[in-house]
Amino acid sequence: MRIETISIDRINPAAYNPRVDLQPGDPEYEKLRRSIEEFGYVEPIVWNQRTGNMVGGHQRFKILKARGDMEVAVSVVDLDEQQERLLNIALNKLSGDWDESALTQLLVELQQGGADISLAGFDEVDLKQMLGEIEIPQFETGTAEDQGDLGVLSSKLVTCPHCGKEFERE
C-alpha cells in the first residue's frame, strides 16, 4: 500500500459512486464528522492516480473539504476504469457482520470506563437496545377475530394532499 499526501484539489469525486450522497445535518454525516473531529483522519481516501478519481472515501472527502483541509493522505492505486469501478463497489459493499455479544460487551466496558460511546457511530436507540436499556415489547399473536374482516374497507376520511380538505371515502 502506498500512502501519499496530495492536494485535495487533485481528487475528483467519482460521478458514478453508488452511495447516497450525505449532506451536513444528515445523521450519518454528522456521526462521521464527529468521529473525524474526535479521532482525526485515520482512514485514507483511496485515489486512482491513473484517472484522478476517488475510489473510496467520498463522505470523508466531503467533510475534510468542508473543514478546509488543503492536503490529504490518500492510498494510491493504479487501476483501469473498470477495475476502479469494481473496487468502488467492493469498498462500499464488503464488510463483516457484528458479533453482537462481543460488541455489546465492548460497549458496556467503554461506557463503564466513562467513554462517550456515541462516538462509535451508533445512534442512541441502537445503543440503548444493545445495552439493554430498551425493553422490546413482546406481543401475542393475533387472530382473525382481533382484526375484523380485512377484506372489507370501512368508511374513513381521506385528506387531499393538495388542499388539505377531508372527504369521506365512498
C-alpha positions in Angstrom: 0.0 0.0 0.0 1.3 3.4 -1.0 0.2 6.4 1.1 0.9 9.9 -0.3 -0.2 13.4 0.8 -1.7 15.3 -2.2 -3.6 18.5 -2.8 -7.3 18.0 -2.1 -7.9 19.7 -5.5 -6.3 16.8 -7.4 -9.1 14.4 -6.2 -12.1 14.0 -8.4 -15.2 12.6 -6.6 -16.3 9.7 -8.8 -19.6 10.7 -10.6 -20.6 7.0 -10.7 -20.3 6.5 -6.9 -23.5 4.5 -6.0 -23.6 5.5 -2.3 -26.1 8.0 -1.0 -24.6 11.5 -1.0 -24.9 12.5 2.6 -25.3 16.2 3.5 -24.4 18.2 6.6 -27.2 17.7 9.1 -27.9 14.1 7.9 -27.4 11.8 11.0 -24.8 9.6 9.3 -22.8 12.6 8.0 -22.8 14.1 11.5 -21.6 10.8 13.1 -18.7 10.6 10.6 -17.9 14.3 11.1 -17.9 13.9 14.9 -15.7 10.8 14.6 -13.1 12.6 12.4 -13.1 15.6 14.9 -12.6 13.2 17.9 -10.1 10.7 16.4 -8.7 12.6 13.4 -8.4 11.5 9.8 -7.3 7.9 10.3 -8.6 6.1 7.2 -7.1 7.5 4.0 -9.2 8.1 0.9 -8.5 5.6 -1.9 -7.4 7.6 -5.0 -6.7 6.3 -8.5 -3.6 8.0 -9.9 -4.4 7.0 -13.4 -7.8 8.7 -13.6 -7.6 11.2 -10.7 -10.8 9.7 -9.3 -11.6 8.9 -5.7 -12.4 5.2 -5.4 -13.4 5.2 -1.8 -13.9 7.7 1.0 -16.4 10.1 -0.6 -18.0 11.1 2.7 -14.7 11.6 4.5 -13.6 13.7 1.5 -16.7 15.9 1.7 -16.1 16.5 5.5 -12.4 17.2 5.0 -13.1 19.7 2.2 -15.8 21.4 4.2 -13.5 21.9 7.2 -10.9 23.5 4.9 -8.2 20.8 4.6 -5.9 21.7 1.7 -3.9 18.4 1.6 -5.0 14.9 2.5 -3.3 11.5 2.8 -4.5 9.0 0.2 -4.0 5.4 -0.5 -2.8 5.4 -4.1 -3.9 2.8 -6.6 -3.2 2.5 -10.3 -6.3 0.9 -12.0 -8.0 1.0 -15.3 -11.6 2.4 -15.3 -13.3 -1.0 -15.0 -11.1 -2.1 -12.0 -11.7 1.3 -10.4 -15.5 0.9 -10.6 -15.3 -2.6 -9.2 -13.1 -1.6 -6.3 -15.5 1.3 -5.6 -18.4 -1.2 -5.3 -16.4 -3.6 -3.2 -15.2 -0.9 -0.8 -18.8 0.1 -0.3 -20.3 -3.4 0.0 -17.8 -5.7 1.6 -18.0 -5.7 5.4 -18.3 -8.2 8.1 -21.2 -8.8 10.5 -21.1 -7.9 14.1 -20.6 -10.5 16.9 -23.5 -8.8 18.8 -22.4 -10.3 22.2 -18.8 -9.2 21.8 -19.9 -5.7 20.5 -22.3 -5.2 23.4 -19.6 -6.3 26.0 -17.1 -3.9 24.5 -19.6 -1.0 24.5 -20.5 -1.8 28.2 -16.8 -1.8 29.2 -16.3 1.5 27.4 -19.3 3.1 28.9 -18.3 1.9 32.4 -14.9 3.5 31.8 -16.6 6.8 31.1 -16.2 6.8 27.3 -18.7 8.7 25.2 -19.9 5.6 23.3 -21.9 7.7 20.9 -18.6 8.3 19.1 -18.7 4.7 18.0 -21.2 5.7 15.3 -24.3 4.1 16.6 -27.5 6.1 17.2 -29.0 6.5 20.6 -31.7 3.9 20.0 -29.3 1.3 18.8 -27.0 1.9 21.8 -29.9 1.7 24.3 -31.1 -1.5 22.7 -27.7 -3.2 22.7 -27.1 -2.2 26.3 -30.4 -3.5 27.4 -31.9 -0.1 28.3 -34.8 -0.5 26.0 -37.3 -3.3 26.6 -38.7 -4.6 23.4 -42.3 -5.4 23.9 -43.4 -9.0 23.2 -46.8 -9.1 21.5 -49.1 -12.2 21.4 -50.0 -13.5 18.0 -53.3 -12.0 16.9 -56.3 -13.9 15.5 -58.7 -13.1 12.6 -61.3 -12.0 15.2 -58.9 -9.4 16.6 -58.5 -7.8 13.2 -62.0 -7.9 11.9 -62.8 -8.6 8.3 -59.7 -7.4 6.5 -61.4 -7.9 3.1 -63.9 -5.1 3.8 -62.8 -1.4 3.8 -64.6 0.7 6.4 -65.6 4.2 5.6 -62.8 6.6 6.6 -61.9 10.1 5.9 -59.3 10.8 3.3 -57.3 14.1 3.2 -56.5 15.8 -0.1 -52.7 16.2 -0.2 -53.0 19.5 -2.1 -55.7 21.5 -0.3 -56.0 19.6 3.0 -59.7 19.2 2.7 -61.1 16.0 4.2 -63.5 13.8 2.2 -65.3 10.6 3.2 -64.2 7.6 1.1 -67.2 6.2 -0.9 
